[in-house]
Amino acid sequence: MLFQSMGNIRPKLMSQLLRMCRSIKTKRLFFVFADRHAHASAQIYR
C-alpha cells in the first residue's frame, strides 16, 4: 500500500529523497518495488 501512493510524489522530491538516503538496502528495495509495479518514473531515478 505504501508503494502505491509513491506515484503521487513529485519526481523532483523523490529524486532528492533517494539522493539523501544513505541506506543501500532501502534504495534497492525501492527499485525492486518500482520494477515489480512497473512504476514509469523508476527509470528516471536510475
C-alpha positions as CSV (number, residue, x, y, z in Angstrom):
1,M,0.0,0.0,0.0
2,L,2.8,2.4,0.7
3,F,4.4,2.0,-2.7
4,Q,1.1,2.5,-4.4
5,S,1.0,6.1,-3.0
6,M,4.6,6.7,-4.1
7,G,3.3,7.6,-7.6
8,N,1.8,10.7,-6.2
9,I,5.2,12.1,-5.1
10,R,6.7,14.7,-7.3
11,P,9.7,13.3,-9.3
12,K,12.0,16.1,-8.0
13,L,11.1,15.2,-4.4
14,M,11.6,11.5,-5.0
15,S,15.0,12.1,-6.6
16,Q,16.0,14.3,-3.6
17,L,14.9,11.6,-1.1
18,L,16.8,8.9,-3.0
19,R,20.0,11.0,-3.1
20,M,19.7,11.8,0.6
21,C,19.1,8.2,1.6
22,R,22.2,6.5,2.8
23,S,20.8,3.0,3.1
24,I,21.6,1.0,0.0
25,K,19.1,-1.7,1.1
26,T,16.3,0.9,1.1
27,K,17.3,2.2,-2.4
28,R,17.4,-1.4,-3.7
29,L,14.0,-2.1,-2.2
30,F,12.6,1.0,-3.9
31,F,13.8,-0.2,-7.3
32,V,12.6,-3.8,-6.7
33,F,9.1,-2.5,-6.0
34,A,9.3,0.0,-8.8
35,D,10.2,-2.8,-11.2
36,R,7.5,-5.1,-9.8
37,H,4.8,-2.5,-10.1
38,A,6.0,-1.2,-13.5
39,H,6.5,2.3,-12.0
40,A,7.1,4.5,-15.0
41,S,9.2,7.1,-13.3
42,A,11.6,4.5,-11.8
43,Q,13.7,4.7,-14.9
44,I,14.3,8.4,-14.2
45,Y,16.0,7.7,-10.8
46,R,18.4,5.0,-12.1
